[in-house]
């Protein structure tokens, strides 16, 4: 409980929640209408309360990160299915097995960035990922190995999405709304790093690029690990040749292959585009 709450002259809502179970058991008190509105899950989950749930998902992580003093983050996007190198022989898909070296690069990159973040007391350049397996696990693992903290922005999915064991427990969040989760990825982003992945990674990458391209977000170092992968699945030059993007838009990101190259690219990033906007949500 913070100082404002302790000094507040009114009875705390938590007290009423605790004492609500001690009232006499009668038809009236058993009625759903008698429940405290903020403690009534059936009420909170109604369709009409969606705006409230959206607000809560925005507020909870924001307040926790403010209280933790986190000022900026380095975002790692990447595939949940990228295996650990030690497990690559268990992977049926040989192409996916070949991508396993990106697990090590993500781990090393997160460790290097977190070593620098330690100097700011875990306030700046804090590693943030989706908090799940694959590249996300590597990101959290590297941060932990450096003695740093990492943020995990999990989301409820039918498969693949449970927190990995390396995310800092106090900074491990869970979301229902993809849109709010994406906001938290970018609200403190000092750099965005994208490793090979599937639909989810592509969605996150293109949405982030779109925000920067349109000036809705300031330009930050934007690095794609694995030129061969990205140029195989996306014909970037064809987009520019067709006129659907500007040739200048291809300067919004760089390809890198190793953790060392990525850290160096962040350090000498020239901000090819000027700061044209602000971080969304600010």
C-alpha positions as CSV (number, residue, x, y, z in Angstrom):
1,X,0.0,0.0,0.0
2,X,1.5,3.4,-1.0
3,X,1.6,6.6,1.1
4,X,-1.4,8.1,-0.7
5,X,-3.5,5.0,0.1
6,X,-2.4,5.0,3.7
7,X,-3.2,8.6,4.2
8,X,-6.6,8.4,2.5
9,X,-9.5,9.2,4.9
10,X,-11.9,6.7,3.5
11,X,-12.3,3.0,4.4
12,X,-10.1,0.9,2.2
13,X,-11.9,-1.3,-0.4
14,X,-9.8,-4.3,0.7
15,X,-11.4,-4.2,4.1
16,X,-14.9,-4.5,2.6
17,X,-13.7,-7.4,0.4
18,X,-12.3,-9.2,3.4
19,X,-15.4,-8.7,5.5
20,X,-18.0,-9.4,2.7
21,X,-17.6,-13.1,3.4
22,X,-18.5,-12.7,7.1
23,X,-22.1,-11.5,6.5
24,X,-25.1,-13.7,7.3
25,X,-25.9,-16.3,4.6
26,X,-29.3,-15.3,3.3
27,X,-31.1,-15.4,-0.1
28,X,-30.3,-11.7,-0.4
29,X,-26.6,-12.0,0.3
30,X,-26.3,-15.0,-2.0
31,X,-27.7,-13.0,-4.9
32,X,-25.1,-12.0,-7.5
33,X,-26.5,-8.4,-7.4
34,X,-25.2,-8.1,-3.8
35,X,-21.6,-8.7,-4.7
36,X,-19.2,-5.7,-4.7
37,X,-19.0,-4.7,-8.3
38,X,-15.1,-4.7,-8.4
39,X,-15.0,-8.1,-6.7
40,X,-17.6,-9.7,-9.0
41,X,-15.8,-11.6,-11.6
42,X,-19.0,-12.5,-13.6
43,X,-19.7,-8.8,-13.8
44,X,-16.1,-7.8,-14.7
45,X,-16.1,-10.4,-17.6
46,X,-19.3,-9.0,-19.2
47,X,-18.9,-7.7,-22.8
48,X,-19.9,-4.3,-21.7
49,X,-16.9,-4.2,-19.3
50,X,-14.4,-4.6,-22.1
51,X,-13.2,-1.0,-21.9
52,X,-12.5,-1.5,-18.2
53,X,-10.6,-4.7,-18.8
54,X,-8.5,-2.9,-21.5
55,X,-7.7,-0.2,-19.1
56,X,-6.7,-2.6,-16.4
57,X,-4.3,-4.5,-18.7
58,X,-2.7,-1.2,-19.6
59,X,-2.5,0.0,-16.0
60,X,-1.2,-3.0,-14.2
61,X,2.1,-3.6,-16.0
62,X,2.6,0.2,-16.4
63,X,2.3,0.8,-12.6
64,X,4.5,-2.2,-11.8
65,X,7.2,-1.1,-14.2
66,X,7.0,2.5,-12.9
67,X,7.4,1.2,-9.4
68,X,10.4,-0.9,-10.5
69,X,12.0,2.2,-11.9
70,X,12.3,0.9,-15.5
71,X,13.0,3.7,-17.8
72,X,13.8,2.0,-21.1
73,X,13.8,-1.5,-22.7
74,X,15.4,-3.4,-25.5
75,X,12.8,-5.5,-27.2
76,X,13.5,-9.0,-28.5
77,X,11.0,-10.6,-30.9
78,X,11.5,-14.1,-32.2
79,X,10.1,-17.5,-32.7
80,X,8.7,-19.7,-29.9
81,X,9.7,-22.8,-31.9
82,X,13.4,-22.0,-32.4
83,X,15.0,-24.9,-30.4
84,X,17.9,-24.8,-28.0
85,X,21.0,-26.0,-29.8
86,X,21.2,-28.9,-27.5
87,X,17.7,-30.0,-28.6
88,X,18.1,-29.3,-32.4
89,X,18.5,-33.1,-33.1
90,X,15.1,-33.7,-31.6
91,X,13.5,-31.3,-34.1
92,X,11.8,-33.0,-37.1
93,X,12.2,-30.0,-39.3
94,X,15.8,-29.7,-40.5
95,X,15.4,-26.0,-41.5
96,X,14.1,-25.2,-38.0
97,X,17.0,-27.1,-36.5
98,X,19.4,-24.9,-38.5
99,X,17.9,-21.8,-36.9
100,X,18.9,-23.1,-33.4
101,X,22.1,-21.1,-33.5
102,X,19.9,-17.9,-33.2
103,X,19.0,-19.2,-29.7
104,X,22.6,-18.8,-28.7
105,X,22.9,-15.4,-30.4
106,X,19.8,-14.1,-28.6
107,X,21.1,-15.4,-25.3
108,X,24.5,-13.8,-25.8
109,X,23.0,-10.5,-27.0
110,X,20.6,-10.3,-24.0
111,X,23.6,-11.0,-21.7
112,X,25.7,-8.3,-23.2
113,X,22.9,-5.7,-23.1
114,X,22.0,-6.7,-19.5
115,X,25.6,-6.3,-18.4
116,X,25.4,-2.7,-19.5
117,X,21.9,-2.3,-17.9
118,X,23.4,-3.4,-14.6
119,X,25.3,-0.1,-14.5
120,X,22.0,1.8,-14.5
121,X,20.6,-0.4,-11.7
122,X,18.3,-2.3,-14.1
123,X,16.6,0.9,-15.1
124,X,17.7,1.3,-18.7
125,X,18.0,-1.2,-21.6
126,X,16.1,-3.8,-19.7
127,X,15.4,-6.9,-21.8
128,X,11.8,-7.5,-22.7
129,X,10.4,-10.5,-24.7
130,X,7.2,-12.4,-25.0
131,X,8.3,-14.4,-22.0
132,X,7.7,-17.8,-23.6
133,X,10.0,-20.5,-25.1
134,X,12.5,-20.4,-28.0
135,X,14.1,-17.0,-28.7
136,X,12.1,-15.5,-25.8
137,X,13.6,-18.0,-23.4
138,X,17.1,-17.3,-24.7
139,X,16.5,-13.5,-24.1
140,X,15.4,-14.0,-20.5
141,X,18.2,-16.6,-19.9
142,X,20.9,-14.2,-21.2
143,X,19.6,-11.4,-18.9
144,X,19.6,-13.7,-15.9
145,X,23.1,-14.9,-16.6
146,X,24.3,-11.3,-16.5
147,X,22.7,-10.8,-13.1
148,X,20.0,-8.6,-14.7
149,X,16.3,-8.6,-14.8
150,X,14.0,-9.3,-17.8
151,X,10.4,-8.5,-18.5
152,X,8.1,-11.2,-19.9
153,X,4.9,-10.2,-21.7
154,X,3.0,-13.5,-21.9
155,X,-0.4,-13.9,-23.5
156,X,-3.0,-16.6,-23.0
157,X,-2.8,-18.9,-26.0
158,X,-4.0,-22.5,-26.7
159,X,-0.3,-23.6,-26.9
160,X,3.3,-22.5,-26.7
161,X,2.8,-19.7,-24.3
162,X,3.8,-20.3,-20.7
163,X,6.4,-18.3,-18.9
164,X,9.9,-19.5,-19.3
165,X,11.9,-20.2,-16.1
166,X,14.3,-17.3,-16.6
167,X,11.9,-14.3,-16.6
168,X,12.1,-12.2,-13.5
169,X,9.0,-13.3,-11.6
170,X,8.1,-9.8,-10.4
171,X,8.2,-8.6,-14.0
172,X,6.3,-11.5,-15.6
173,X,2.9,-10.4,-16.9
174,X,0.0,-12.1,-18.6
175,X,-2.3,-10.6,-21.2
176,X,-5.7,-11.2,-22.8
177,X,-5.5,-8.4,-25.3
178,X,-2.8,-8.5,-28.0
179,X,-3.2,-4.8,-28.6
180,X,-2.4,-3.8,-25.1
181,X,0.5,-6.3,-25.0
182,X,2.0,-4.7,-28.1
183,X,1.8,-1.2,-26.5
184,X,3.8,-2.4,-23.5
185,X,6.4,-3.9,-25.9
186,X,7.0,-0.5,-27.4
187,X,6.2,2.2,-24.8
188,X,9.8,2.1,-23.4
189,X,11.6,0.7,-26.4
190,X,15.2,2.0,-26.8
191,X,15.9,-0.6,-29.5
192,X,14.0,-3.4,-31.3
193,X,15.7,-6.7,-32.3
194,X,14.0,-9.3,-34.3
195,X,15.0,-12.9,-34.7
196,X,13.6,-15.5,-37.1
197,X,10.0,-16.5,-36.3
198,X,6.6,-17.2,-37.6
199,X,3.3,-15.3,-37.9
200,X,3.6,-13.7,-34.4
201,X,7.1,-12.4,-35.0
202,X,6.2,-11.1,-38.4
203,X,3.1,-9.3,-37.0
204,X,5.2,-7.7,-34.2
205,X,8.0,-6.7,-36.7
206,X,5.7,-5.1,-39.3
207,X,3.6,-3.3,-36.8
208,X,6.7,-1.8,-35.2
209,X,8.1,-0.8,-38.5
210,X,4.8,0.7,-39.5
211,X,4.7,2.9,-36.3
212,X,8.2,4.1,-37.1
213,X,7.5,4.6,-40.8
214,X,4.4,6.7,-40.2
215,X,6.0,8.8,-37.4
216,X,3.8,7.4,-34.7
217,X,6.9,6.2,-32.9
218,X,10.3,7.7,-32.7
219,X,13.0,6.0,-34.7
220,X,15.1,3.5,-32.7
221,X,17.8,1.0,-33.7
222,X,15.9,-1.8,-35.5
223,X,17.9,-4.9,-36.1
224,X,17.0,-8.1,-38.0
225,X,19.1,-11.2,-37.1
226,X,19.8,-13.4,-40.1
227,X,19.9,-11.7,-43.5
228,X,19.4,-15.0,-45.3
229,X,16.3,-15.8,-43.4
230,X,14.7,-12.4,-43.9
231,X,15.6,-12.0,-47.5
232,X,14.3,-15.5,-48.3
233,X,10.8,-15.0,-46.8
234,X,10.4,-11.3,-47.7
235,X,11.3,-9.6,-50.9
236,X,12.1,-6.2,-49.5
237,X,13.4,-4.6,-52.7
238,X,10.2,-5.7,-54.5
239,X,8.1,-3.6,-52.1
240,X,10.2,-0.6,-52.9
241,X,10.3,-1.3,-56.6
242,X,6.5,-1.6,-56.6
243,X,6.2,1.8,-54.9
244,X,4.2,0.3,-51.9
245,X,7.0,1.6,-49.6
246,X,9.6,4.2,-50.2
247,X,13.2,3.2,-50.8
248,X,14.1,5.3,-47.7
249,X,12.0,2.9,-45.7
250,X,14.5,0.2,-46.2
251,X,16.9,2.3,-44.1
252,X,14.7,1.9,-41.1
253,X,16.3,-1.4,-40.2
254,X,19.6,-3.2,-40.5
255,X,20.6,-6.9,-40.9
256,X,23.0,-8.4,-38.3
257,X,24.3,-11.9,-37.8
258,X,25.9,-11.9,-34.3
259,X,25.3,-10.5,-30.9
260,X,28.5,-8.5,-31.1
261,X,27.5,-7.0,-34.4
262,X,24.0,-6.1,-33.0
263,X,25.5,-4.3,-29.9
264,X,27.9,-2.4,-32.2
265,X,25.0,-1.4,-34.5
266,X,23.0,-0.1,-31.5
267,X,26.0,2.0,-30.4
268,X,26.6,3.7,-33.8
269,X,23.0,3.9,-35.0
270,X,22.8,7.1,-37.0
271,X,19.0,7.4,-36.8
272,X,18.6,7.4,-40.6
273,X,15.2,9.1,-40.1
274,X,14.9,12.0,-37.8
275,X,12.8,11.7,-34.7
276,X,9.4,12.3,-36.2
277,X,7.0,11.3,-33.4
278,X,6.8,10.1,-29.9
279,X,6.4,6.7,-28.3
280,X,2.8,5.6,-28.6
281,X,0.8,6.0,-25.4
282,X,2.8,8.8,-24.0
